[in-house]
Amino acid sequence: MNEKTILQFERIFPGIWRARVCANTDTGGMGTSLTAFYKHEPRTEKLDSLPEAGFPFDGAPGGEAFCQSDGDAGTVICLPLRLSERLYGLGLNYQRLCVNYAARQLRCDHYGGQDNGRTHIPAPFYVSDRGYAVLIDTPEPVSFYMGSSVRRDAVNPPPEIHRFREKGWSAVTPAEYVEASFAAGGCDVYVFAASKDSKSPMRDAAARYNLWSGGGFIPPKWGLGMWQRVSGYADGEDVRAEAAAFEEHDMPLSVIGLEPGWQTAAYPSSLDWDEKHFPDHKSLMAELASKGIRLNLWENFFISEKSTLYDPVSPYCGSHKVWNGIVPDLGSPEAVEILSRHHKKLAAEGVSGFKVDECDGFDGWLWPDHASFPSGLRGITMRAIYGAVLQRMQDDAFRSLGRRTYGLVRASNAGAAHLPYVIYNDCYSFPQFLTGTASAAFCGALWVPEVRDASTPREWARRFALSALSPILMLNAWASGAKPWKFPEIEDTIRSILRFRQSIAPALYNAFRGWYEEGIPPFRPLCMDWAGGASEKGGELDDTENPYSLGELLDVTDEYLIGRDLLAAPVAPDSDTRRIILPPGEWYDFFTMERVENSFTREFALDEIPLYVRGGAVVPTLGEDGALVLRCCGREGEGIIYDDDGESFGYERGEYSLIKVIFADGRADYTVESHGYEPGYGDLRFVFSRD
Ligand code: GAL
């Protein structure tokens, strides 16, 4: 190994530092940044207004952060670690949250049932409960050793312990560094820190990262309704029939998703409307729009010879085909421009968004790592950026029309919080769907636990309830052709779940506003708010009222927070009974508005959804009559309810309204602030909790 070079960090925003590790090898014309391929500008004004924070590695026991570069053999970045630290992140994971001692080679891939680094979001990013986060910004695949490998030159090496005669031996010897290595070239190392007095240091460090990424996005309001993806065989008439059937069954419907069959070629794709099966797609979309229903189109980007895109894009495609289609070079501005023009046209005709499929992997489905592309990018780099660049291309297309989009994608990467997409896949494990909903927050992303099918009414209802508490409520019936009323005996239950989703839309919308404005992930695990904070240090933890160990709380993988004030604890299909753990402080049942214990076990009927509200909160919901119903929980509290037009980018220009509420002892006062936009709700009503 070469000499150690101490990383020279420069402060670029309050609480954000960057160290540039220079390339010593030309790795194929891609420079040294992964995120530069698709990232939006940082939210400069917002970041500049945040308090300063202490640099987390000052005074670290193992010394300073450093790198070692061995020319072609690779680059190693070493970041100090204290033995007591808990680490989270390393891309999208579905089973565990904490990644201490993990050794992972991050690589974009379909989830294969293991949290092993092959993931839909291989973000080279982690968060520490000490209140800082690190991003290794390189397009190369990064291997991480999360305190699992002790260096011979360690400053504080762990003591040697006789495995059979002494206590304290462990299979892993905790190391004083996180080590990250990649094949060749330079990178930017970013450190994001929470301010010293932060009560949720992990959340606040991650929030700075998200604001640096461009801030989270606010989806269009229609995106928070019910999505139904129809069978791949469906034609225009089937789509009309689908919309009519939802009306007949009195079930709300916001988006219909078409699967590959909308095109003249599928696998490979043409991305052109099949006029035979959709003879009048423009009037179809107009008809749907008049009923408040949007259309989303499935796509993959392996282009068929039958496509109108084939000839123009062919000179800008890679060396290999996928599913017999040519692969556009997303490092080539010409290719991106051709795709962008095509998508602008589809969007202008009325399409609301896309489902960008199969950009993640399974090695057999994608081009090989050694594939070459005209821009000079290698296959391995293309794989790391593909999903995110496609999101950016489409987001830009919709932006140019002044309309927000909201879509689905199967691959993304670091720094993509601003891109209005949600990750999905072909796995169908309920517990993993649940954990993924929470853990996506550790890479600035969102995950959709979609409903596909079920073998029992109970499973059907539980899956809908989970989906209703996620970024997109969706039945993906591409293969099953299932409808929400699949089990007549629980049709009422499903209808009430869909209506419940409608009723919490303002709360979800406000959670997204927190993501855009403050970088706080709208869906996140409990540990993100609670690890390392004042309560863990003893400040707020009351061992009479909260007689559980906070350690347990930090490992919870089957509950998650929504926005500032809600906690969801979906029930798994295999049992009607579950244990609920609520963080320190007062919590209320969302439905009954009654105070609940911080830890309890009970049975939940199929139409009961475990959702809890933090004491002191005001949660905006939609009444059946269209009124804005503000649920005030606790003896006193306050809240700010955000609203905007739900469609345009006016909110980015400061056009929105705020309702500021203060309540105490069953009475509430409020003021309305309109910034170029009047609140779009009907009457305003208050509901108070019962203590
Ligand atoms: C899969 C995708 C499914 C469905 C299918 C259509 O890759 O995950 O949701 O779209 O392709 O062929």
Residues whose N, C-alpha, C, O or C-beta is under 5 A from the ligand:
A	BS01	GAL	D357 N425 D426 W478
